[in-house]
């Protein structure tokens, strides 16, 4: 097992060694038959085969062991999680994060958000986490008292195990809701160890390491210390506070668990898993409230609503929705793109950002959690399964768009850290054992092909019809099969439109014809650093705002900045990349689809002023009823004047189904969008009629059918 014992030199991150039967038959799209797969978490947790039960057991036992390692060990859970943010210390000999680089062209920051390396940086990060868990699995097997024949079975299970993912854009099977996985709602889980493999614990009710994380450093009373009060010889690992967020006072990780009880007084600091609140928030955001089929209709119980996250993912894979690597990979916005791009505001990073706050919580009144803030998010075990799903979506997009890899650099950002190339280092991840700690880093080019990192995803195992006689891929059929799979598992606006159109009372509800419809979106350009790096949400509401996001279905979408590290590169705990982006006025972009929320309101009949989705009715309704507010992480509502570079616009375009009779449905296509100035002209941060780039009469170059 190479590179496990490296301690003093650099640690060369690599994947779990593949089984000998793996073959590489890649022509263009990566293809390696027999490569072990990363599974959906529910498939692993509900295992009913001996090998999957062994893999689930090893995963639980390895994570349990991983989390107990002291904070001063390089391969401790604490330090691996800390790479993502706090305690902002150097890892594996790389330059410390958040310091002014010794050479202007050297990026010493580990922060990669709002940068096109967002997906590629997290790929070796996940690989490190996966490999460390596998290392613990092997040690558990080695140290157990099982027979040699049993050990071979368990080693085979470990060697073919890969990190599972949480697909937050699909309903969970245990409750048929968009929610946390079931195992994140249980303090104990069922495992299947051999006698002598565990020292304590009931295998039917084994302590669940996915429930949370607590500081492995203990006080005299054997209770976890606050993460900002480490032992005297480990002070460098202290976690600081963010402004108004008490991370230093926490001894454990929370989900919707931290509330403020007074001035600098908080509850839930020991770590609270308020999964009920998390599930409610995720589902209310994701799931429209109206079934178009009445009670008693045979289609009523069969109806699968297109959740907001599912619809966003489906659009992201729609043909030409994101035409370039840059628009897919990151929330980063380019100055010259505003007149050219209409749909390309729906990035992988943007969707990922929203999941962080939905899973963690945003308010100190109703409950806040670590997943919501960049510098502490990775301490939550949920982070790794969330990012495994992000990597899965990344791989799926690569299959469909393999030639769309890196766009031309932005000349306005030349010689800055905001304009990386695919061969720039992904710090602090080294690719060699005992290599040069300042040079031998992973690059995006090296991370491009996931099969060379020795894993595959279950969704990307080709169907038999996509395999040629010589065992290579029929790549065009493979891509068609994947698009059909995406359309099947991620219900979209198209499915909602079709569901409504067959109802006798609404034949003209959406305009267009049988294969097309009027589609509405909100495009947002925002400044991630408007509050000096503190995270905030732009919440979009229709009708009144009662102040309670759980009432009346008023909240129709949100944009989460997902920041948290102050962009002041000379100070400890700050983010050099963030500081560079702030200084260069690098803005961000996001998108909120509106078509389904509008349909829900109109069909529900409870909102005055809208009874159809005919164009004039929608425009008039949105002009009077669409509004937004800015909410800082913690719950404080901020004035729109604090966000002078934010621009919010509403667009109408066309959604179109190009499905052919006798073939499986594919994601819809979207095009021909135009801004609707009258909706936003008089609103704070709204697009104005006389806007320099998108004003009435300004020439644009948007994609059309």
C-alpha positions, 0 to 999 in steps of 0.5 A, a space after each residue: 500500500 504505497 504512500 500510506 506511511 509518508 509522514 515527514 515528506 510530501 504525501 502524494 495523493 492517489 486513488 485507491 488501487 484498482 482491481 487487476 481486472 480493470 481495463 482502460 478503453 478510453 478513446 475520448 470519453 473516459 471508459 475503464 470497464 470493471 472500475 469500482 463505482 461510487 454509489 448513492 449513499 442509500 444503496 450502500 446504507 441499505 445494503 442487502 448483499 454480503 460485499 456491500 454490507 462489508 463495505 458499509 461496515 468498513 465505511 462506518 468503522 473507518 470514519 469513526 476511527 478517522 474522526 478520533 485522531 488528534 488535531 496535530 496529526 497531518 492525516 487527522 479528520 480535523 486537519 483534512 477538513 481544515 484544508 477547506 478553511 479554518 484553522 487556516 494553517 499550512 498543510 503538507 508543506 505547502 505555503 500557508 493559506 491566506 498569506 500574501 504570496 512571496 511572489 506576486 504570481 504565486 497563489 498561496 491560498 487554498 480557497 477556490 470558490 468563484 474560480 473555474 478550478 472549483 470542480 477540479 480543486 475539490 477532486 483531489 480533495 475528495 480523493 485524499 478523504 477517500 484514500 484516508 478512509 480506505 487506509 483506516 479500513 485496511 488497518 481495521 482488517 489487519 488488526 482484527 482477529 478474523 481468519 485469513 479467508 475472512 480477511 481476504 473477503 473483507 480486503 476485497 470489499 475495502 479495495 472495491 469500496 469507493 466514497 458514496 454520494 448524497 444526491 440532493 436533487 433526487 427524493 430520498 426513498 425513506 420519506 419520498 422527499 428532498 431531504 438529508 439521507 436517512 442515515 443522517 437522521 439516526 444516532 445509531 446504524 446497523 453494521 455487519 462486523 465479524 466477531 472481534 472486529 469491534 471492541 464495543 457497541 451493538 452491531 444493530 445499534 452502532 454509534 453513527 459517525 455521520 451524525 456529527 463531529 466533535 473536537 477529538 481533543 478532550 478536557 479533564 472532564 473527558 468532554 470535547 474542548 471548544 474548537 477555539 480553546 485547544 490544549 496549550 501545545 496545540 494552539 495553532 489549531 484553534 478555530 477563530 470566530 467569524 463576525 457574529 458566528 461563534 465557531 470558536 465556542 463550538 465543541 461539535 458540528 451542528 445542522 440548524 442547531 446553533 441559536 443566539 440566546 443573548 449578547 454573545 450567548 448561544 445554545 447548541 455549541 456542543 453540536 446539534 443535529 436538527 435534521 427535522 429542520 434541515 429536511 423541512 427547509 430542503 424540501 420546501 425549497 425544492 418541492 412545489 406545493 401543487 399537484 396539477 392533478 385533482 384528488 381521485 385522478 389516477 395520475 394524482 398519486 403518480 405525479 412526481 413534482 420537478 423540485 427546484 434543485 432537480 430542475 436546476 440540474 436538468 437545465 444545467 445539462 440541457 443542450 447549450 445551456 452552459 456552452 463553455 467550461 467557464 459558465 458550467 464550472 463556476 459562479 464567476 462572471 465576466 464583464 464582456 459576457 452580459 450581452 452574450 450569455 442569457 442561460 449560462 448563469 446556472 453553474 455547478 458551483 451556484 447549485 452547490 452553494 444553495 445546498 450548503 445553506 439548505 443543509 446547514 441553516 442560515 439564522 441564529 434565531 431558527 438554527 445555524 449550522 457549519 455547512 453554511 460557512 466556507 471555513 468550517 463546512 468540511 468539518 461536517 461529515 455531510 460535506 464529503 457526500 455533498 461534494 462527492 455528488 458535485 464531483 459526480 455531476 461534474 463527471 456527467 457534464 464532462 461525458 457530455 461536453 468532453 471537448 469543452 475543457 478550458 476557455 480562453 483566459 480573461 485579459 482583464 485579469 491577466 497576471 492575477 490568481 483569478 485567471 488560472 490555467 489547467 496546469 496551475 497548481 491545486 494547492 495544497 495537494 501534492 502528487 508525489 511522495 517526498 516531492 518538492 513541497 512548493 512545486 509538486 502539486 496536482 493540476 486540473 489537467 491531471 484531475 480531468 480523467 476520473 477513471 485515472 483516479 481509479 473510480 467511476 460513478 454508478 450513473 456512468 456505467 454504460 448500458 450494453 447497447 453503448 458498448 461496441 463489439 471490440 469492447 470500446 464505447 459507442 460514445 454518441 449512444 453513451 451520451 444519448 443514454 446519459 441524457 435520457 437518464 438525466 431526464 428520468 431522474 431529475 424532473 424538470 419544467 418540461 415535465 410540469 408543463 406536460 402535466 398541466 397541458 393534458 388538463 382540460 381547463 388549461 390548454 393555453 396556460 403556457 403559451 407556445 405550442 404543444 412542444 414549447 412554452 414561455 419560460 421565465 428566469 431571474 438572472 443575478 450578477 452579485 458581489 460575493 465580497 459586498 459584506 467583506 466576505 461574510 456570506 449572505 443570501 438574496 431571497 426572492 419572494 412572490 406576493 407578501 413576505 411574512 418573514 417566515 420562509 415556511 409559510 404560504 410558499 412565498 419564497 420562490 428561490 435564492 442565491 447564496 454567496 457561500 463565503 465566510 473568509 475575509 478577503 484581506 490577504 495579509 491577515 491570518 485566517 483570511 483568503 488571498 484569492 478572495 482578496 484578489 477577486 475583491 480588488 479586481 472587482 470579480 463578480 458572480 452570477 446565478 439564476 433562479 427559474 421562475 416558470 414552475 413557481 408562476 404555474 403553481 401560483 396561477 393554478 392554485 388560484 390563491 394569488 390575486 392578479 394571476 390566473 394564467 401564464 399568458 405573457 401580459 398577465 405574468 409580466 404585470 404580476 411580477 412587476 407588482 409582486 416579485 421582490 427580494 431581500 438580502 439576508 446575512 448569514 445569521 439572519 440580519 436583513 441588510 439594505 440593498 444599498 450595501 450591494 451596489 454592484 448587484 444587478 437583478 433582471 427577469 427574462 422571458 424565453 422559450 423552452 422546447 421539447 425536441 423528443 422524437 416518437 419512439 425514443 426516450 425523452 431528453 432534457 428540454 432546450 432553452 433559448 431566445 431570452 429577452 430581458 423584461 425591464 419593466 419588472 425590475 426598473 424601479 426596484 433596488 438593484 434591478 435592471 433599469 431601462 437605461 442600463 449601459 449593457 442591457 438597456 432597451 435598444 442595446 444590441 445583444 448577441 444571445 443564442 436563439 433557436 
